[in-house]
Amino acid sequence: IGSADVMATQHEHLLHLMSLPTLRLQVVGLGKPCSLLSQPFTVFGFAGTADATIACRIGNDGQITFSKNSIDAATSQRTMESLSESAMSCADSAELIKALIT
């Protein structure tokens, strides 16, 4: 949130992040029905390690929690997959963000 210049810089930063092979960023349109609501979260995956997935959530009190618990990680993974199904593809999301810059 900010001036048009600040917003353009934020959009450019998102486009840069979308070019990284280790990150998937998709947009869920406000008019698109979504099957769930979720607090912000991140799922970290580490290929070739014993602890392959770590879930990170922000609680209602603002506290950040990291969990290696397989149930927490699986729940976060399913939430991400559900949100991803409701979202635009990565390519369509990038095109939308590009259109916002121009």
MOPESUL-V25219 format. One record per backbone hydrogen bond with DSSP energy under -1.0 kcal/mol. NH is the residue of the N-H (numbers start at 1). CO is the residue of the C=O. E is the energy in kcal/mol with one decimal. If there is no record, write none. Layout:
nh;co;e
NH;CO;E
NH;CO;E
//
This chain:
nh;co;e
7;3;-2.6
8;4;-2.4
9;5;-2.2
10;6;-2.3
11;7;-2.6
12;8;-2.5
13;9;-2.2
14;10;-2.2
15;11;-2.3
16;12;-2.2
17;13;-2.6
18;14;-2.3
19;16;-1.1
20;17;-1.5
23;20;-1.3
32;29;-1.4
42;56;-2.5
44;54;-3.0
46;52;-2.9
49;46;-1.2
52;50;-1.1
54;44;-2.4
55;67;-2.5
56;42;-2.6
57;65;-2.2
58;40;-1.3
59;63;-3.2
62;59;-2.1
65;57;-2.9
67;55;-2.7
73;69;-2.6
74;70;-2.3
75;71;-2.4
76;72;-2.5
77;73;-2.4
78;74;-2.5
79;75;-2.3
80;76;-2.5
81;77;-2.3
82;78;-2.3
83;79;-2.5
84;80;-2.5
85;81;-1.7
86;82;-1.1
87;83;-1.0
88;27;-3.1
93;89;-2.7
94;90;-2.3
95;91;-2.2
96;92;-2.2
97;93;-2.2
98;94;-2.7
99;95;-2.2
100;96;-1.4
101;97;-1.1
102;98;-1.4
//
